[in-house]
Amino acid sequence: MILEGHEIKRDLREEVDVVIVGSGCGGATAAKHLAEGGLSVLILEQGGYYTAARGDFDQLSDNMLARIDGGRGLNTSTNGELALMYGNCVGGASVHYWADSWRLPEDRARIYEEKGVSGHEHEVLAPVFDEIEKDHNVHPADPIYRNRMNELFIEAGGRLGWHIEDVPQARRGCVASGHCYQGCSYDAKQSQLVTYVPAALKAGARLYADCEVTAIAREPGTGRASGVSARFLDRATGRPAGPKLEVKARAVVLAAGGYASPVIWMRSGLPNGSGEVGRNLFANPNPYLYALYDEEIYLWHNIPAAVGTSDFRLPRYENGRYVEGGYLLHPNQIQPEFLAVTLPGFGGAHAELVAQLPRLGSAVAWIDDEHGGEVTLREDGTPSYHYALQGDDVLKARDALKKQALLLFESGAREIFVPDSIGTRLQGPEEIAQLETLEIQNGAMLFAAPHPAGTLRMGDDPSRAVVASTHEAHEVPGLYVADPSVFPLPPSVDPSLTIMAFSVIAARNILSRLA
């Protein structure tokens, strides 16, 4: 059963075994396994409930930003460096993600172990990934899903000596509409909206949409999590609609995402003995370039990234100094509306570029950042996100831009446009060196930031971590965290499958306590 905010006319009280805050990859996965384990489960989702069957995914970027994106797609870091990308709907960010689906690399699982995480080793997660991949129909993208930008990426990457691989996709019956980021109008993308949320409901879980959690409650004396307080929102305005909700629960699962979970924690006044709450904000910043071709590219056709290269996923050092790498590199996909917004320039120069949209191509990278930012609360309780590229992360961004430029020129690009504040243009490979000194920090370029992590970091040492390896908070018994905020570092690939796998571990630990 799903109830939406407009259907709630009075204050409500609920008592369940487990209340889950958030319905994305973490919350939906935990809900499915807990409900199937026989527990009574209530899911609370701040965003709205949208479905393809009702025609809610109209493929118009302005409408869909307002419907499924957190902050209606407008939130940024305090310095304007990051565009904060996160979900705000039933199904969470999986409703607007690209469906790229990687397992946590074995080398990253080892790093997590070194940073104090146990019970999430490669061999433990392998059978969990098997199950998740089967449930979400994860498979390499077939050649028919390669748009022109993907073909150029393959051809140019091959000439440069890079290994180009098919990207694993969570899709079933894809019609190649090219509107993945706006939510799938055909229920082909295997988001939580069409997979684990329905599975959880089938097992007996219930869900309230348009329901914002305002505080996590604790038992007097013991400090144990005992439920949540929430309020229903008017979907059109995002403001309180009036009715409130009180939930008493034996366990609380916080799965609101890397940007939102630390905010709920801090607003609730929960303890922070380690000092790590809200710190270590990682975001996988996305540097990207545009290129003008003599042929038509149509970036918005077919699926976003059918192929890519992980040749540069691991950074390379010589004598302790950074040389290259530390990112994934892919063809980019951007719809015409976003292209127009993010292309450099103003007035006539900008209009000239917009007139050539069909002939524009693009490449994008996901930086595996190591220097985290911080989430804090203002006096009015609203969050601030402090982040600045620093250290080797700056070098990674520059190297990613140079590799993109190299590939774009190799693929036949006539000119490259840097989406920076001054509208830098490169006329040929001999000008790539300009990227070495180009201003890219503190808002000179706006990086998409789709993968928040680290803000409630996991580890078995309570002096250095917020959450134990059981996913239970060190200082708040009965409170579990099942989202990417527990990652000590980003997983170095799209985090969706890793979030789900970790949440299975969380659910198992909760079942061992409550069932």
ChimeraX attribute file (.defattr): number of C-alpha atoms within 10 A of each C-alpha:
attribute: neighborCount
match mode: 1-to-1
recipient: residues
	/A:1	12
	/A:2	16
	/A:3	14
	/A:4	19
	/A:5	24
	/A:6	14
	/A:7	10
	/A:8	18
	/A:9	12
	/A:10	10
	/A:11	12
	/A:12	13
	/A:13	10
	/A:14	13
	/A:15	15
	/A:16	17
	/A:17	19
	/A:18	28
	/A:19	30
	/A:20	28
	/A:21	29
	/A:22	35
	/A:23	34
	/A:24	32
	/A:25	33
	/A:26	35
	/A:27	33
	/A:28	31
	/A:29	27
	/A:30	33
	/A:31	35
	/A:32	24
	/A:33	23
	/A:34	27
	/A:35	24
	/A:36	18
	/A:37	16
	/A:38	15
	/A:39	20
	/A:40	19
	/A:41	27
	/A:42	27
	/A:43	27
	/A:44	27
	/A:45	29
	/A:46	28
	/A:47	28
	/A:48	24
	/A:49	23
	/A:50	19
	/A:51	17
	/A:52	14
	/A:53	10
	/A:54	8
	/A:55	11
	/A:56	16
	/A:57	21
	/A:58	14
	/A:59	19
	/A:60	13
	/A:61	19
	/A:62	13
	/A:63	14
	/A:64	19
	/A:65	20
	/A:66	16
	/A:67	25
	/A:68	28
	/A:69	24
	/A:70	22
	/A:71	17
	/A:72	17
	/A:73	20
	/A:74	12
	/A:75	17
	/A:76	22
	/A:77	21
	/A:78	14
	/A:79	15
	/A:80	20
	/A:81	23
	/A:82	28
	/A:83	19
	/A:84	24
	/A:85	24
	/A:86	28
	/A:87	28
	/A:88	29
	/A:89	26
	/A:90	31
	/A:91	29
	/A:92	31
	/A:93	27
	/A:94	23
	/A:95	30
	/A:96	25
	/A:97	22
	/A:98	24
	/A:99	26
	/A:100	23
	/A:101	22
	/A:102	21
	/A:103	22
	/A:104	24
	/A:105	13
	/A:106	15
	/A:107	12
	/A:108	18
	/A:109	19
	/A:110	15
	/A:111	15
	/A:112	21
	/A:113	16
	/A:114	12
	/A:115	19
	/A:116	16
	/A:117	25
	/A:118	17
	/A:119	13
	/A:120	18
	/A:121	17
	/A:122	17
	/A:123	11
	/A:124	12
	/A:125	20
	/A:126	15
	/A:127	12
	/A:128	17
	/A:129	20
	/A:130	13
	/A:131	12
	/A:132	20
	/A:133	19
	/A:134	11
	/A:135	13
	/A:136	22
	/A:137	16
	/A:138	22
	/A:139	17
	/A:140	17
	/A:141	20
	/A:142	13
	/A:143	12
	/A:144	10
	/A:145	19
	/A:146	22
	/A:147	24
	/A:148	18
	/A:149	29
	/A:150	28
	/A:151	16
	/A:152	21
	/A:153	28
	/A:154	25
	/A:155	15
	/A:156	20
	/A:157	20
	/A:158	13
	/A:159	13
	/A:160	12
	/A:161	8
	/A:162	15
	/A:163	13
	/A:164	19
	/A:165	15
	/A:166	17
	/A:167	22
	/A:168	21
	/A:169	24
	/A:170	26
	/A:171	22
	/A:172	15
	/A:173	10
	/A:174	17
	/A:175	16
	/A:176	18
	/A:177	14
	/A:178	22
	/A:179	24
	/A:180	24
	/A:181	24
	/A:182	24
	/A:183	30
	/A:184	25
	/A:185	20
	/A:186	17
	/A:187	20
	/A:188	17
	/A:189	28
	/A:190	23
	/A:191	28
	/A:192	24
	/A:193	24
	/A:194	17
	/A:195	18
	/A:196	28
	/A:197	28
	/A:198	17
	/A:199	20
	/A:200	25
	/A:201	21
	/A:202	14
	/A:203	20
	/A:204	19
	/A:205	26
	/A:206	20
	/A:207	24
	/A:208	24
	/A:209	26
	/A:210	28
	/A:211	30
	/A:212	24
	/A:213	22
	/A:214	16
	/A:215	18
	/A:216	24
	/A:217	22
	/A:218	20
	/A:219	10
	/A:220	9
	/A:221	6
	/A:222	9
	/A:223	15
	/A:224	18
	/A:225	24
	/A:226	22
	/A:227	28
	/A:228	23
	/A:229	18
	/A:230	20
	/A:231	21
	/A:232	30
	/A:233	25
	/A:234	16
	/A:235	21
	/A:236	9
	/A:237	8
	/A:238	15
	/A:239	13
	/A:240	16
	/A:241	18
	/A:242	14
	/A:243	17
	/A:244	20
	/A:245	19
	/A:246	18
	/A:247	20
	/A:248	20
	/A:249	22
	/A:250	18
	/A:251	24
	/A:252	29
	/A:253	30
	/A:254	25
	/A:255	30
	/A:256	32
	/A:257	31
	/A:258	26
	/A:259	28
	/A:260	20
	/A:261	25
	/A:262	26
	/A:263	23
	/A:264	21
	/A:265	19
	/A:266	20
	/A:267	16
	/A:268	17
	/A:269	11
	/A:270	18
	/A:271	16
	/A:272	19
	/A:273	14
	/A:274	14
	/A:275	12
	/A:276	21
	/A:277	27
	/A:278	27
	/A:279	20
	/A:280	24
	/A:281	30
	/A:282	30
	/A:283	30
	/A:284	28
	/A:285	26
	/A:286	24
	/A:287	26
	/A:288	26
	/A:289	22
	/A:290	25
	/A:291	23
	/A:292	23
	/A:293	20
	/A:294	11
	/A:295	13
	/A:296	15
	/A:297	20
	/A:298	20
	/A:299	26
	/A:300	22
	/A:301	19
	/A:302	22
	/A:303	26
	/A:304	27
	/A:305	26
	/A:306	26
	/A:307	25
	/A:308	24
	/A:309	21
	/A:310	19
	/A:311	16
	/A:312	19
	/A:313	19
	/A:314	16
	/A:315	15
	/A:316	13
	/A:317	11
	/A:318	8
	/A:319	6
	/A:320	7
	/A:321	9
	/A:322	16
	/A:323	15
	/A:324	21
	/A:325	24
	/A:326	28
	/A:327	29
	/A:328	23
	/A:329	29
	/A:330	26
	/A:331	28
	/A:332	22
	/A:333	28
	/A:334	20
	/A:335	20
	/A:336	16
	/A:337	12
	/A:338	12
	/A:339	18
	/A:340	16
	/A:341	10
	/A:342	16
	/A:343	21
	/A:344	20
	/A:345	18
	/A:346	12
	/A:347	7
	/A:348	9
	/A:349	11
	/A:350	15
	/A:351	13
	/A:352	12
	/A:353	19
	/A:354	18
	/A:355	10
	/A:356	12
	/A:357	19
	/A:358	16
	/A:359	18
	/A:360	24
	/A:361	28
	/A:362	26
	/A:363	26
	/A:364	23
	/A:365	29
	/A:366	28
	/A:367	27
	/A:368	26
	/A:369	24
	/A:370	20
	/A:371	17
	/A:372	20
	/A:373	20
	/A:374	21
	/A:375	22
	/A:376	17
	/A:377	15
	/A:378	8
	/A:379	7
	/A:380	6
	/A:381	12
	/A:382	10
	/A:383	18
	/A:384	17
	/A:385	21
	/A:386	19
	/A:387	23
	/A:388	21
	/A:389	21
	/A:390	15
	/A:391	12
	/A:392	18
	/A:393	22
	/A:394	17
	/A:395	18
	/A:396	27
	/A:397	28
	/A:398	21
	/A:399	22
	/A:400	29
	/A:401	24
	/A:402	19
	/A:403	19
	/A:404	27
	/A:405	29
	/A:406	19
	/A:407	25
	/A:408	30
	/A:409	21
	/A:410	19
	/A:411	20
	/A:412	15
	/A:413	24
	/A:414	15
	/A:415	19
	/A:416	25
	/A:417	22
	/A:418	23
	/A:419	22
	/A:420	22
	/A:421	15
	/A:422	13
	/A:423	15
	/A:424	15
	/A:425	18
	/A:426	19
	/A:427	13
	/A:428	16
	/A:429	16
	/A:430	9
	/A:431	11
	/A:432	19
	/A:433	11
	/A:434	13
	/A:435	19
	/A:436	13
	/A:437	8
	/A:438	14
	/A:439	15
	/A:440	21
	/A:441	18
	/A:442	16
	/A:443	18
	/A:444	16
	/A:445	22
	/A:446	24
	/A:447	25
	/A:448	19
	/A:449	22
	/A:450	23
	/A:451	27
	/A:452	26
	/A:453	27
	/A:454	29
	/A:455	32
	/A:456	28
	/A:457	29
	/A:458	32
	/A:459	26
	/A:460	18
	/A:461	16
	/A:462	17
	/A:463	13
	/A:464	16
	/A:465	28
	/A:466	31
	/A:467	28
	/A:468	22
	/A:469	24
	/A:470	23
	/A:471	28
	/A:472	23
	/A:473	22
	/A:474	25
	/A:475	18
	/A:476	19
	/A:477	16
	/A:478	23
	/A:479	26
	/A:480	26
	/A:481	31
	/A:482	33
	/A:483	33
	/A:484	34
	/A:485	35
	/A:486	28
	/A:487	27
	/A:488	26
	/A:489	27
	/A:490	26
	/A:491	26
	/A:492	22
	/A:493	24
	/A:494	22
	/A:495	24
	/A:496	25
	/A:497	25
	/A:498	26
	/A:499	26
	/A:500	25
	/A:501	29
	/A:502	29
	/A:503	28
	/A:504	24
	/A:505	22
	/A:506	25
	/A:507	27
	/A:508	17
	/A:509	16
	/A:510	26
	/A:511	16
	/A:512	9
	/A:513	11
	/A:514	14
	/A:515	11
